[in-house]
Amino acid sequence: MKKKTQLIHGGIFGDEKTGAVSVPIFQVSTYKQYGPGNHTGYEYSRTGNPTRHALEEMIKELESGERGFAFASGMAAMTAVLMLFKSGDHVLMTDDVYGGSFRLITKVMNRFDIQVTFVDTSNLANIEKEIKDNTKALFIETPTNPLLKITDIEGAAKIAKANNLLTVVDNTFSTPYWQNPITLGADIVVHSATKYIGGHSDVVAGLVVVNDEKLGEDLHFVQNSTGGVLGPQDSWLLMRGIKTLGLRMEETEKNTHAIVDFLQEHKNVTNVFYPGIESHANHEIAKKQARGFGGMVSFDVGSAEKAADVLSKVQYFTLAESLGAVESLISIPALMTHASIPAERRAELGITDGLIRISVGIEDSEDLIEDLKNALK
Ligand SMILES: *Cc1c(COP(=O)(O)O)cnc(C)c1O
């Protein structure tokens, strides 16, 4: 089955009992039992809910995994994955991971003595050097935010496997439509489904897919024990979003390429970061491991004042955090998503004060370009 067909026909199609072509929202907490312990397979909705289950089957198939899980947010998903480890374990993590992941591992998981070393995983040679006796996993995010750095998933997973580490990939930016880490050797895929998978800025959710039954059992044990599950309404909203994921990603890709071409030609833009550009440091890897480059672009306009000026002039780009929705969004990482990183560290990472990040939506690209043209004057 091709990806676009899978988005419509994957997972569980509609409702067998009524013929409804949309999976019903099972707004229910508990289930009638025929006799004590003799039930339909559903006993209590923390453990399992038919609407959530349909979503979990869908994401499992989209990521070519063994089992899928839906959580109340991307961070709840990430937390559950980290709960597979125990006190004294050490993990490696991409150095410019999502700020929430950074906070979770350095300010919460550290309380349980789960240790971390941050590595620039876009250069594979850095990984092996940091592996210790107690290292259990390699957490990769690719592409990263806001500089769109790319890690070679297949190469990284090989190093991890040779050292008995699990490979976990945050696939939020690429989505299962463009990139499937499990087929490249990863063990676990994590998504903030709040972004492209939901796609309409109306739901907060997280998804996880694992590549083997044992990991599936372990993660279900954590999911059921810690309870950060996604409710049936939000599960249904994600399934609704998933149906048009292909259309949205294709349209986003077209718009983004047009905008990147425009930005690269513009005299007031000094630098454009996008993995689809041939001069991007990891362009070849991005092309090899993903079918599209996505809708996130960062560009430098030279100073904080100029960046603020652009933001005050745009009409169709909404000033907001988050990304991956139908409407285009714009932000200044140094003042918003990355404000908590000290200025010196930001400079090291290349997150300048004049850097603007956009999440390209599915408006008409001519309007979006016209908007940027006016704002950049
Ligand atoms: C937003 C985001 C998260 C966190 O997801 P929430 O749904 O906001 O909890 C994790 N990773 C990446 C790459 C993200 O963009």
The ligand as a Gaussian input file, in Angstrom:
#p B3LYP/6-31G(d) Opt

LIG

0 1
 C        6.687000      20.192000      20.274000
 C        7.760000      19.179000      20.285000
 C        7.871000      18.244000      21.322000
 C        6.946000      18.275000      22.524000
 O        5.657000      17.935000      22.187000
 P        4.348000      18.488000      22.980000
 O        3.246000      17.868000      22.195000
 O        4.400000      19.970000      22.902000
 O        4.446000      17.978000      24.368000
 C        8.869000      17.291000      21.242000
 N        9.739000      17.262000      20.202000
 C        9.672000      18.158000      19.190000
 C       10.650000      18.066000      18.074000
 C        8.688000      19.137000      19.196000
 O        8.642000      20.029000      18.187000

